[in-house]
Each structure stands twice: as structure tokens, then as C-alpha cells.
Amino acid sequence: MGTVEQVNSYRRIPPFIEIMDSTLRDGEQTNGVSFLPHEKLMIARMLLKDINVDRIEVASARVSEGEKDAVRMICRYAQQNNQIKKVEVLGFVDGHLSIDWINDCGGKVINLLTKGSLKHCSQQLHKTVDEHLEDIIHSLDYADKMNIDVNVYLEDWSNGMKDSPEYVYRMLDVLTKKNIKRFMLPDTLGVLNPLQVIEYMRKMLKRYPDSHFDFHAHNDYDLAVSNSLAAVLSGAKGLHVTVNGLGERCGNAPLSSVQVILKDQFNAKTSINESRLNDISRLVEGYSGIAVAPNQPIVGENVFTQVAGVHADGDNKANLYSNALVPERFGRKREYALGKNSGKANIDMNLQELGLELTPEQAKKVTKRITELGDRKEIVTQEDLPFIVSDVLKHSVPDEKVKLVSYMVSSAYGLKPIASVKVEINGSQYEADATGDGQYDAFVKALRKIYKDFLGRTFPRLDNYSVTIPPGGRTDALVQTVITWRNGDKLIRTRGLDADQTEAAIKATFKMLNSIEE
């Protein structure tokens, strides 16, 4: 793509880049993803209020009554907060239908889907460019009458520029004279590379210098972020993104990656609040059911975890293994993994954070034990360290202030599971019963009842729950359960290992409770 100077010789980076998030429209086209109306509202609120995106595309017109309910809720919220012009809905060249649908929802902006390639126009619509333009102008005139702002998508623009540029220019020669806020240029099939994006964007800007162009990338060749960057370097004033890169087929350009590259690599200005990027990622992950890869830049679970001991050593001495992507910038913190590659430095960093001091000989023994656990592919969390230290140094297990005296869980077909639990907390015993949606859910609800009714304390909230079973299909295989808890502002991760999944989860739970008491 050349150096930054070479690229900037084509056109200067705009002083400000608009970010339009399409998670609720294009992102919902991810296979298996369907947001409920209230989920759409929660995501829209966070995007507008906390992430501070410039615009959100929230739905396609005329899809369903549920979609209409969602758009109405979002528009009502946006209207109350003077942000209604930031809410956009994809509409179609269908006379009055899409515009009336959006207007009925309280929307004020339509993203009008037009054809950006001759192939789409002639083979899908079976119309000439002039016939298509006539239909578009009819919709534009009606939108103007209804006081609806219009942005125009040129669907399949990338192939249009490749195969039929004269068609694209004919469309723009007419439409740039109309009351259109933005022209949105999608690489609908994800076929472009950065050099082509630069070439085609330069041609658009040279021919229509006064128009506002957005670029909408798809990730079929894993080039969505690179192509988005190329579009900005060529003069595009806006980019379309989705949270976690959700979208049809291989998805769209991820919001978090686009943001940090624009800011760190090219000093481009956006309105994005980076400190909440991890929060919106987790919210969308939960509602969509699409897990974020652990190594996903910025928002993946592992991206701020150092594994190699030499890295921890360098960080401890002079932050030698840090870059501009510091975790605190995104509301996160650096972690140092414990396993066979840890080394003394990783373990020292974790011990320091826990306030544990060991002699060099003791630390050596602990390091050896953690390495042995790592060789067996077991995960060691920071909260495991006190137990490992006690075991290695031949002490008794740390004084358990919270002990499981006895419990019973039962399940029967057609009935909710029941748990009866007796625990000892700081020398006093308590009992409670509860039902739940599963055996472990019933067990935790019984514990919550004890903490609330007898102790007047808030029980930590379960933040994440993962189960690992070794491959091989053995019914007696050990189940490893790693649970992340949120206790106020603090996150606690604990691990349980047992042949029974419920028992493994219970072990992890009592490690957490003892950690809090300590």
C-alpha cells in the first residue's frame, strides 16, 4: 500500500472520521443472530451514550412487527436525548413503503439501498439505469416531503467500479444534484484489496469533490480493517463498523480495531470513547451468542495476558513489552499467565498483586509445581496461587473460613432441580434450600439465600462460566470449570477440577468465597 507519506500524497486524511455502527442491522445478519427488541435498545443506548458513535443503523424497514417495536423504542429513546438524527434505518426503493414504515416508527433518517453495479441493476431489478434513477428520485422526493433525511447506499459499488464504472458515474452524476446527505460505498461481497480501495476512492473524490462518502467493508478476504483504513487515507469521511466484527458471511470491520488503528497509526480523530469498548463487546457477545475469540485484538480475553516469563520480567523492570495498546485505556488490566511457560517473573508479578511474599527457594518450588500443572494442560489462575503455595510448602490448606458441610442436589424429569445446602462461615453453620434452572443454579441460589437472609451480605455475581473437558470422549474425564465472579469492582477467577461438572463448579465457588473472606 506504500508508506503513509505516499498514500497521503493522494489525499489528506479528513480531520474527523465519522463512525457509523451497523451492529443492529448488518451485524444481525450474522448466521444465528437475532436480537430481541429490548436487547436492541440496550445495545443502541450503550453505543450512543457510552461509546459515543456518531450514528447507528438499527434495522431494515418492513422486516417484521418485532423489528418495528425495536425501532420505535430506539427512536423514542433517541428523541428524548436529542439524538434522533443519529438513528438510521435501511430502506428500499419501493415508492412510499419504506419511508412510511420509518416515519411511523419515529425515525428521521433512511439509508436508501440502491444498486451500485450494472449487473445488480439489470439482472436483479431488470431495469435500465435511467429507470432505476427514476424510481430513486421518486423516493427522494417523497422523503423530502416527509422531512426524512436520506443517505444512499450504492450496493455492490466495489464490483460496479471494477466492471461498470460508467454505470456508477451515471448514477452519481444525477444523485449528487439531489438532497442526499451521504453516499455510502459498500464492498458488498468483500472483494477489494487496499490498493483497489485507494484507486476507486480517489476516482470518486476527484469526480465528486464536494460529496460525503462513507466506506462499508466486508471481511471475506480478512481485509475489512485494511480496506477501511485505505478508504480514509483516500479521503472517505465516514466508516461503517460492527461490534466484534459481526456481519454476514465473514462479518464487517470491527469497531475496536478500526478505532485504535485510526488513532494510533494515523492520528485520525473520532468521537469514540475507548474506555467502554470492552463493555460493548461483552454486551453484544452475550446477546448475540457469538463468542469473541480469545485473541481478538483489543477485546479478546487473552490480548492483555503475558505468558512468557521473559515478558513479565521486562515489564517489571521497565515496561519493555508494552505498546500503545495499554489495557487501562480500554478499562482492562495486564495479567500474567500461570503455566509451563510462566517462569519466576510471571509468578512474582501475581504474588505481588496478592500481597504474598516467598523466599527464593519457596518461589522456586511454586514455579516447579505450576509448570507441572501446565504440562498437564491445566489452567492456573491467580486465585489458585494461595492454595498451590500452601500445598507446595507442606502447610495445611489455607484456613477455610467458608466450608461446605453438606449438600444435596436432585433433578427429575419435568421438575426444577432442588438444592439443600449447609455451610460453615466463620465458625457458624447455616442451611438453605432453593430451586433453579439447573443443579448448579439451584446450589448457588441456596448460597445466595444464606448470604442475604443470615449474613445480610451481597453474594458475588457470576460474570463468566467456562467448562473444559479433555478430548477422547471418556465419561470419567476430569471436568475443569473456570468461573469469573464480579464482587463490586473486582473480578475474581477461580478453578475447580472434578469428574463431576457440578462438583467442579462448587469447588470453584468455595475458592472464590474463601478468597473474599481472606
Beta strands, then each sheet from edge to edge (+ up, - down):
strand 1: 18-21
strand 2: 55-60
strand 3: 87-92
strand 4: 109-115
strand 5: 149-155
strand 6: 182-186
strand 7: 213-216
strand 8: 238-241
strand 9: 305-306
strand 10: 335-336
strand 11: 402-412
strand 12: 415-425
strand 13: 428-435
strand 14: 461-468
strand 15: 479-487
strand 16: 490-498
sheet 1: 1+ 2+ 3+ 4+ 5+ 6+ 7+ 8+ 1+
sheet 2: 9+ 10+
sheet 3: 11+ 12- 13+
sheet 4: 14+ 15- 16+
end
